[in-house]
Amino acid sequence: MSADVNDGLAPGVEAVTSGAPKSEPAQTRGYRVIALVVASALFMQQLDGTVLTVALPTMARDLATPATSLSLALTSYLLALALFIPASGTLADKFGSRTVFCSAIGVFLIGSILCAQSGSLPTLVAARFLQGIGGAMMVPVGRLVLLRSVAKEDMVQALSWLVMPALIGPILGPPLGGFIVTWLDWRWIFYLNIPIGIIGVIGAWMLVPEVRGDARTRFDVSGFVMSGISLGCLLFGFELASRPGTGWVALGLLVIGAAFGWIYIRHARHTDDPILDPTLMRVPTFRLSVIGGSLTRITQGAQPFLLPLMFQLGFGLSAAKTGTITMAGAIGALAMKALAPRVLRRWGFRRSLIVSGLVSSAGYATCALFRPDWPIAAITFVLALSGFFTSFQFTGYNAIAYADVDKDRMSAATSFYATFQQLTLSLGICTAATVLELGTLVEGKGGPTLGSFSAAFVVVAAISTSAIVWNRRFAHDAGAEMSGHHGRDGHEE
């Protein structure tokens, strides 16, 4: 999803500033090439996700299923990410980053081919889940390569090389998706991944080092199973809550998910290397970033699901025009990247996250007012502004999350953070789908109306606004070493 690019899928991206002298070239040689190879996988992921959202109404007609039911195809992919990302660091430590990275691209491509061949919603959901298993390994493993092989003072440049090419995916995705749906067949969305993936495998095999960390003495199999059952039941419970006639099943899944979550937490407290380490939440900056970022990502997960449906089902726009409009958010996110370090250096993390949270939430709430008679220029301005400030938030959250994490816990921290990132994106889609279904039932229509879309945007905007409560709990000098922010007297605030 586009939110992944807003996050950058990397801690710190441009938000980290360099106060130390540069290392010798020999210490950092090749990081640009490695970053670009990893970026090819991220580009493929983002292109696939953003193209797909524009095609949902057309796919629903072809597969003879309600458009809102296709939220399951989106959440199944994100669920696979949430389930298997925790294992990515361990697998990279054991088998080597290059081997795991290339294998992950291969799994992603197989899943893409199966998606293109799908003739029903269940087969599409299963194929998307397989895609997600590959996606869970690609970018996290590539990110670990950079974290372990690049000097800290060069991390900004390395991560910028990683993120900037991948930002092109969400910009190209919506109009490309509209073109494919209008003049070709939606199945070409998935076939596009094949040449990109082949190039990525060749580049990775030739250029990415076989980096290994300190392998754990054992893989936390029981923790992996328990956390997987918990996350899977919770997510599909929320998903089924949006379907009429599945209330008891949804409730049962939610209860099972909560129970296994409690069991896992007890298990993790007595395990040396848990698959997801809850003790990381004792680090204040990490804890606040996880909570505040999760609330914000619920909204960001809902937006690319809601907008294409509203423009096509509610406004009657074509897929091509919808794609052209929705790319505004990605352009806004791209424009932010050059300004984020300066803003953080001037205002610090706490103040910047509070203000950007207010503006981005107001932008999402404004989407509830969109109507067919709105000027296209006004709609694109609101989307670009929302994308700008939301992307800034995620850059800030990603940077400050790792500010106080020890280097030997970085792998565990990135797995933990990325898992909650994908889980809350999925929850955003479930929340939006639930509100649309409830609106359809209340209004007695055959599908979601503009009123239902407005209600969904108001609900998710209210959720992201609540993140400000947690942003206020950051210390005034939180992340000062990373941002370079100092008080007026020259000392850190």
N, C-alpha and C positions, 0 to 999 in steps of 0.2 A: 504494500500500500504506500501511498505518497507520504504518509506519516513517517515511514521508515527513513525516507530521505530527509525529512525535516529533522529527524533525530540524527541523521548522519550515520547511524549504526556504528558510531565510534565515539568514545569518550573524548570530549575536549575540542574536537575539530578546530575551529578558529578561535574558540573562546580562551584557549590557553595561550599565554604570551611567554615569550622567551626572555628571561632576565639573565641567563647564564651565557657565557661565551660559547661560540660554536665549536663543535668537535672537529677533529681532523677529517677530511673527506673520506679517508680509508674506513672510518668508523661507521659511516652512514651511506657508503656507496651503494647504489642500486635501489634505494628505497622508493624512488619515483617509479621505476619500472615495476616493482612488486605491487605498489599501490594501484597502478593502472591495470594490472592483471586482475587484482581483486575487484577493482571497480567494474570490470567487464561483467562479472557475476552479479554485482549489485545493479548495474544497468539493466541486465536481463530480467532480474526480479521486478524492478520498478516498472519497466516497460510492460511486462506481463500483467502486473496488477492494475495499472492505470488504464491500459487498453481494455481490460476485461470489464471494469465497472461501466464503461460507456456502452458495452454490448449487452448488458443484462436484459433489457426489455426484448431485444431481438432473440436472444438465446431462450428466454422464457417462452416466446411464441413457438420457436422451433421444437423445444422439448415438451411442449404442451403442459406447462406448469405455471402457477402464478409468479409474477416477477419478484414479489417479496420472498417467495420460497427459495429463490436463488441465493439468498443471504447465507444459506447453508453451505453453498459452494465456496463462499468467501471465508466463512468461519472455520470450515474444515481445514483449509490451508493454514490459517493462523493458529489453529489448535495444534497442528503438526509441528509448527515452529515452536510453540510454547512447550510441547512435550519433549522434543528432541534437542532443542538448543542446550539444555543443561548437560547433555552428554557430549556436546561438541568439543569442549575443552579436554575432557578425559580421553576421547578418541584421538584427538590431535597429539596429546602427550604420548599415547601408546604407539600409534601407527605412523606418526609424522604428519605435519601439516599439509605437505604437497599431496600425499596419497589420499588423505581424507578430503581435501579440497577438490581434487579431480574426480574422485568417486562421487562426491556430492553433486557436482555438475552433471555427471552421467545419470544419476537418479532423477534429478530435476528434468532432464531432457526426456527420459522415459515417461515420466509423469505427464509432460507436455504432450507427447505423442498420444498417450491414452486419453487425455482431455479432448484432443481434437477428434478422436474416434468415438467419443461418448454419444450415445443415442438416448439417454435418459438421465434424470437428475441423480439417482443413486450411483450410476457409473461415473458421472462427472464428479460427484462428491468424493468418491473413492480415489479417482485419479488426482484430484486436487490435493488430497491428503498425502499421496505419494510425492507429489511435487513439493509439498511442504517439508517432507522429511529431507529431501535434498537441499531445500532452501535453508533449513535449520543448521546445516553444516557449512554452507558456502561462505557467507559473509562473516559469521562469528569466527570461523577458523582463520580466514584471511586477516581479520582484525587482530587476532592473537599473534600472527606472524609479525605484523607491524609493531605491536606493543613490545614484543620480545627482541626485535632485531634493530630497532631504530632508537637512537639516543634521545633522551627526554627533551632536550632543547630543539630537536628537529621534528618532534612529533606533530607540531602544528602544520608544517609543510607537508609531511607525509600523509596526514589525514585529510588535508585539503586536496591533495592529488587523488586520494581515494574517493572523496565525496563529490567533487566538482563534475567529473564525467558522468557519475550516476544521477546527478540532478537533471541531466538531459532527458532521462527516461520519463519522468512525470510530465515534462513539457511536451515531448513528442507523443506520449501515450494517448491522451484524450483525442487529439485530432486524427492520429493514426487509427485509433479504434473506430472513430466515426467514419473514416474513409473505408476501412475494411468492411464494416457492417453495411454501409450504404452501397458499395460497388462490388464487394467480393463476398466471402462467406466468413462467419465468425470463427470458424475452425482455423483460419489462417493466423489468428491471434497466437495460437500455441505453436504453429509451425515456424513462426518467426524466431522462436527461441533456438531452433536447431543450429543455424549457422553461427549465431553469437556464442552458443555454448561450446561448439567445436573449437572456435578460435580461443575461447577461454581455457579449455583443456590443454591445447597445444602450448599456449603461452605459459600456463602454470607449470607444465611438465618441464619446460625448458628454462624457466626463469625463477620460479618460486623455490626457496631453499626448503629442505626437509627439516624444519625446526621441530624440536621436541623439548617439552618442559620436563620437570621432575614428575615422572609418572607416579600416580597413586598406588599404594600397595594393593588395593583392590577396588573394583568398581562397585558403587553402592547400588546393587541390583534391586534389593528390597525397597530402598528409598526411591529408585527410579519408577518401580511399579506403583508404589503407593501415591507418589506425587502425580504420576500419569493418570491413575484412576480418579484422583481428586480433581485435577484440572479438567479432565475430559468430562466427568459427570457434571461439574459446575457449569462448564461452558455449554454443553448440550442441554442441560437443564434450563439455562436461560434462553437458549435458542428455541426449545420446544414450548417455552412459556408464551411465545409469540404465535403459536399455532392453535387454532380452535380445536377443542376436543382432546387436547393432550395435557390438561392441567395436572392430573394425578401423576402421570408419568414424569412430567417436569419436576413436580414436587419431590417425587421419590429420588430422582437423579440429584437434585440439590441437597437432599438430606444425606445421601450416600457420599457425595462429593465433600460436604462439610465434615462428615465423620472421618473419612480417610485423610482429609487435611489435618484434623486434630491428631490422628494417629501418626501421621508423618512428622509433625512438629515434635511429638514426644520421641519418635525414633531419631530425629536429627540431633536432639540434645545429647544422645548417648552414642553418637557415631563420630569417628575422627574426621572423615571426609564425606559429609552428606552431599548428595547430588545438588541440593539447593540448601545453602547454609543460612539459616535464619538469624544467626548471631551477627551477620553483616548489618542487620537493622539496628544494632547498637551504635553504629557510627552515625552521629547526628546528621551530617550532610548527606550521606547515602540514604538514610531513612526518609528524610524530608524530600529528597529528589524522587525516590521511588513513589511515595504517596502523592505528592503534587503532580509529578509527571504522569502517573496512572490516571488521575482524575481528568487531566487535560487530554490524554490520549483516547479516552472514551469518546470525547467529542470528535477528535480527529479521525477516529475509526468510523464514526457514523457519517461524516460529511461526504466522502467519496461514494458511499452507498446511497445516500439520500438525494444528492444533487442530480445525477443522471436520470434517476427515476422521476424526480419532480419535473425536470425540464422536458422529458419525453412523454410521460404519462399525464402530467398535469398541464404543461404548457403546449404540448403537441409539437415540440421542436423535433427536427431530425437528429439522428445520431451524430452526423457530421457537425451540425451547428452546436450540439451539446458538447462535443469534444473540444470545439474551439473556445467555448465559454469557460469550461471547467479547467482549462490549462492555465487560467489566470492565477489560480492559487499557487501552482508550481513556479510561475514566473515571480510572484511575490516572494516565495521562499528563496529563490535564487538571488534576488536583489538584496535580501537580508545578509547573505553570507559575508559580504565585504564590510558591513557596518557593525556586526556583532562584537568583534573585539574592541572597537573604539567605545561603543556604548557601555560594555562591561567594565572597561578601564576607567571610564568617567563616572559611572553611577554605581558599580558594584553589582553583585548577583542579587542580593535581596531586593533592592529597590527596582532593579530592571525587571525581575520576574513578576513583581506585583503589578507594575504598570502594564507590561506586555500582556499579562493575564487578563486584566480588565479590558484592554482594547480588543484582544482576539475573541474573548467571550462576547463582547458587544457585537463584533462582526458576525459571529455565528448566530446570535439572536436576531440580527437584521435579516438573515436569510429567511426567517419565518415570515417576513413581510413581502418577499418576492411574489410578484404576480405577472401574468403574461403581458400586461401593459407597461411594465417597467422598461425603461431604456436599457438596451444591452450594455451600453457603456457604464451605466450605474451599477449593474449587476457585476460586471467584471472588475470594477473598482473595489466593490465590497469584498469580493473573493480574493483579489490580489492583496488587499490590506490585511485580511484575516490570515492569508498564507504567510505574509511577511512576519507578523507578530507571533503567530503560532510556531513558525520555524525558529524564530529567535528564542522562544521559550524552551524548545527542545534542545537547542544548542547550549543554552544555559544549564538546563537540567543535566545534560550529559556530561558537561564539564565538571560541575560541582559535585556530582555523584561520586567521582573517583578522587576528589581532592585529598581526602584523608584515609584512603584505602591503602594498606601496605602492599608493596609490590608482589609479595609472595601470595597474596590473596586476590590478585587482579583477575586471574582466570575464573575463580569462583564468583567474583563480583560481577564480571561481565555476563556470565551465564545467568545469574540471578536476575540482573537488571533486564537483560534481553527477554527472559521468560515472562516477566511481568509486563514488559512492553507489548509483546505479542498478545498476551492474554487480555489486556485491557483494550487493545484495538479490536479484538474479537467481541469483547463485551459491548463496545460501542455499536457494532453492527447489530448485535442481539437487541440492544436497547432501542435502537431506531426501528428495527423490524417489529418489535413488540408494540411500540406506540402506533405504528402504521396499522397493524392488525386490529388493535383496540379501536382506533378511529374508524376503521372499516365496519366493525361490528356495531359501534354506536350509531353511525350515520346510515347503516343499512344499505350501503352501496356495494357494487360489485368489485370495487377496488379502492385503493387509497385516493382521497381527494386532496385538494390544496389545503384544506383545514387540517387534515391528518399530517401532512408534511410540515405545516407551521407548528403544530403541537410537538412533533418530533424534534425540530430545531430548538424550540424553547426548552424542552427537557434536557437535551444534551448540552446546551449553552449554560443552563443552570448548574449542571454537574461540573463543567470546567471552571465556572466562577468560584465554586467551593474550594478550588485549589489555592486560591489567594489566602485562605485561612492558614494553610500550611506554609506558604511562601513567607508569611510574616514571622514565622518561627525561626527562620534562618538568622544566624548572628549577623550583625552589621558588617563584620569583617570576614564573613564566610567566603572562602575561596580567594582571598585577597592575593595570595601568592600566585595563583593562576591567572587572575584577571589583571593584576597590576594596579588595582584600585587602591588609592590612598586618600586619607582625609586632607582637608585644606592646609593643615599644619605640616603636611609631609609625612605623617604617620598613618598607619592603617587605622580605619575607623573601627 
